[in-house]
Amino acid sequence: MTCELMERPRAGVINPIFTCQPAGAQFVSIGIKDCIGIVHGGQGCVMFVRLIFSQHFKESFELASSSVHEDGAVFGACGRVEQAVDVLLMRYPHVKVVPIISTCSTEVIGDDIDGVVTKLNNGLLKEKYPGREVHLIPIHTPSFVGSMITGYDVAMRDIVAYFAKKTAPSGKLNVFTGWVNPGDVTAIKHLLAAMGIEATVLFEIEAFDAPMMPSGNHVAHGETTIADIEGTANAVGTMALSRYEGGKAAAYLEKEFGLPTIIGPTPIGIRNTDTFLAHLRTLTGKPIPETLVRERGVAIDALTDLTHMFFADKRVAIYGNPDLVIGLAEFCIDLEMQPALLLLGDDNTNYQKDPRIKALKENVDWDMEIVTNADFWELEDRVKNKGLKLDLILGHSKGRFISIDYNIPMVRVGFPTYDRAGMFRHPVVGYAGAIWLAEQMANALFADMEYKHVREWSLNMW
């Protein structure tokens, strides 16, 4: 029995699991108050990404484009950035933060967005917008390398590096959530509040639901302020929940300002939530209260009701964001399940060094494959042609056709989830997330048992 880490053997991609780097940078931008990012590239580089966000969150988001056309691709398109900044500032008087996010086309033609920012700071902003607070931040996210995960990581680091400044100690803890849902932010803030920890949460997307009010509709946007990001340099320490989504920003603060820093694990399941709370205690000195001990006990009781009877030896395939996938795999193992296939959809070479993956390779006693730079054909080919038997799939909505075509139950988790309602409201982190996630998996298995008439006797009551 082995656990093997391998890269996708094919050169071509068949149905990608992730989208590209600029998407991650755009997600960072919509987490910041008074911020609208300009994507320097073709119109589709914004339109399709904004569509994915809107489908997932069922909300509208403001993102801008420099709308590069054929002439810009040939002769250079820096002038489009200048026009885009001017139009954006005229149309949105409240905007203070403008990340300028590069794409594959503008990186290939060599547009100097750093130089454009210097030119605009010395020219347009002084001449046309004197006295107005505007921060233009170049973000380099070429689409031909990395993924939306690395784009998020790079953008977060660059924005934190731009704003963070050392002043007086704040007594707060930095908590970098990574690519999570609003429900996850609520759950994380609950754990912090229960421990009496005052924290700066990046990014504050808890209020992504934009209300319909008598005064008019609102556009969804995050609530992390410039002052919040500036104050990250003055924290007592940094807790980054994800190694690959915020780890670079945490490492920057540690190196530049000497902040005590702990990166990961993502608090998915009992084990990782316990570790998260222990890390919070280490960084802040705050005790873990009895209320959380009881909350943990409730979660363990809920999982015990399901584990041995229904989850034991169930074979699972998991795909999506790497920190999410690894956390879900660890959670499934704790539930006596057997993750058979983990798909990590980008070309990050650091997975080889990840201690969590090393632990899986050393401790798993069944056949497991971890495929990097993976696509959905890696899953379908194993099910269709190589005899992989699965009881459950965990992942976002793009994999649903494999579930449908091969009659394998599936639980939607991760981004994007657009064929189920309200999933972004529910956490997968913390003790509450462990309960919700386990019950979702159990219910998917129960429905499948009824549909296929397999072990349905175990659901009967005499």
HELIX and SHEET records of a PDB file:
HELIX    1   1 GLN A   21  SER A   29  1                                   9    
HELIX    2   2 GLY A   44  PHE A   57  1                                  14    
HELIX    3   3 GLU A   70  PHE A   75  1                                   6    
HELIX    4   4 CYS A   78  ARG A   91  1                                  14    
HELIX    5   5 CYS A  104  VAL A  108  1                                   5    
HELIX    6   6 ILE A  113  ASN A  122  1                                  10    
HELIX    7   7 LEU A  124  LYS A  128  1                                   5    
HELIX    8   8 MET A  148  PHE A  163  1                                  16    
HELIX    9   9 PRO A  182  ALA A  194  1                                  13    
HELIX   10  10 ILE A  226  GLU A  230  1                                   5    
HELIX   11  11 GLY A  231  ASN A  234  5                                   4    
HELIX   12  12 GLY A  247  PHE A  257  1                                  11    
HELIX   13  13 GLY A  269  THR A  284  1                                  16    
HELIX   14  14 GLU A  290  THR A  304  1                                  15    
HELIX   15  15 THR A  307  PHE A  311  3                                   5    
HELIX   16  16 PRO A  322  ASP A  334  1                                  13    
HELIX   17  17 THR A  349  LYS A  353  5                                   5    
HELIX   18  18 PRO A  355  ASN A  363  1                                   9    
HELIX   19  19 PHE A  376  LYS A  384  1                                   9    
HELIX   20  20 SER A  397  GLY A  399  5                                   3    
HELIX   21  21 ARG A  400  ASP A  405  1                                   6    
HELIX   22  22 MET A  423  ARG A  425  5                                   3    
HELIX   23  23 GLY A  430  LYS A  452  1                                  23    
HELIX   24  24 GLU A  456  LEU A  459  5                                   4    
SHEET    1   A 6 CYS A   3  GLU A   7  0                                        
SHEET    2   A 6 MET A 368  THR A 372  1                                        
SHEET    3   A 6 GLN A 338  LEU A 344  1                                        
SHEET    4   A 6 ARG A 315  GLY A 320  1                                        
SHEET    5   A 6 LEU A 392  GLY A 395  1                                        
SHEET    6   A 6 MET A 410  ARG A 412  1                                        
SHEET    1   B 4 ALA A  64  SER A  65  0                                        
SHEET    2   B 4 ILE A  38  HIS A  40  1                                        
SHEET    3   B 4 VAL A  97  SER A 102  1                                        
SHEET    4   B 4 HIS A 135  ILE A 139  1                                        
SHEET    1   C 4 ALA A 199  LEU A 202  0                                        
SHEET    2   C 4 LEU A 173  PHE A 176  1                                        
SHEET    3   C 4 GLY A 237  ALA A 240  1                                        
SHEET    4   C 4 THR A 261  ILE A 263  1                                        
SHEET    1   D 2 MET A 212  MET A 213  0                                        
SHEET    2   D 2 GLY A 216  ASN A 217 -1                                        
END                                                                             
